[in-house]
Amino acid sequence: MILQCYKCNNKILPGGSSFIIKITAISNFNGIIEPQKNIDIKTLLKEIEEEIRGLPEDLIEEEIYKEREFILCPRCKELFLANPFGKELDDLKPPESIPPP
């Protein structure tokens, strides 16, 4: 089976190097629940239950946990790991060629 880099679409031939990039997003609960004015906890939980009633389970789960996987070629892996969020890097530019490991 021939793989393809998710970013640059180059084919990765059998025996060629490729990398699996896993991204996991997990809800970060800080342990603080803001007090609700004039609403007791039972009423609040009932409101939340009504709000999510009828929504597909997978949609609700994605609000708490989601994982994605991407296959990248060696160059795209290096570029991704150097700047995964694509932020401005004060005029730094990645090299045109990245030597093999």
N, C-alpha and C positions, 0 to 999 in steps of 0.2 A: 504494500500500500504506500502510495506517495503522499506525504504530508505537505501542507502548505502553511507558510507563515501568516499568522492572522493580520500582522501589521503591513508587511510589504508585498504579500501574496506570492513571494518566490516559492518555488517548489523545493521541498526538502527530499532528496533522493534517498532510497533505502540505504541505510548505513550512515547517512549524513547526520550531522549534529543538529539537534533541536532541543528546545527547552519548554517545559510546561510551567506557565506562570499561573499561580492560583491566587485569587483575590477573594478574601472572606470579609464580609461586612456583618458585624454583630452589634446589635443595639447596646449602647453604653449607658446603663442605668447608674446614676451617681448616688442612689440611695435616698434621694430627697423627693418627697411628694409634696407639692405645694398645697397648703390647706385650701379647701374650697369653701367659700362663704355660704353659710346656711345650708350646706349639704352634708349629710352624714355619709359614712363610708359605704353603707349598704345601698343608699340611693345612688351614689357615684358609680359603684360597680354595676348596678342595674342599668344606668345610662350607657356605660361602656358596652355592656352586653347587647343592648338594643342597637347601638351604633354599628356593631360588627355583625349583627345577625343577618344572615343571607349572603354575606361576603364569602367567596371561595376560601377554603383553608389555606391554600398555597399563597394567596394574596396577603392574608393575615400573617403567615409565617415569614414572608419576605420583609415585613416591617421590622422583624426581630433578627433574622438571619438569612443571608444570601451568599452563595459561593459561585464563582465563575472560574473557568479554566481557559487558557489561551495557549496555543503552540506558537513559539517564536523561533526564528532562525538566530544564530549566534549574534549577528550584528544588532538586530532589533532587541534582543534580550539585553545587551549591553546598554543600548540607548535608553531602553525602558528603565532599567535599574539605576542608571545615572540620574534620571529625572522623571520619576513615574507620574508626576502630576503636570508635567509640561510647563513648569514655572519659569519665568524669566531668570536667567542666570548671569546677569551683569555682563553681557556681550560674550560670554563663553560659548563656543560652538563645539559640537562633538567632532572628533577626527573623521576624516573621510574614509579611512580604512582602519579597521580594528584587527590587529594580528590574532591568529588562532591561539588558543590557550596552550 
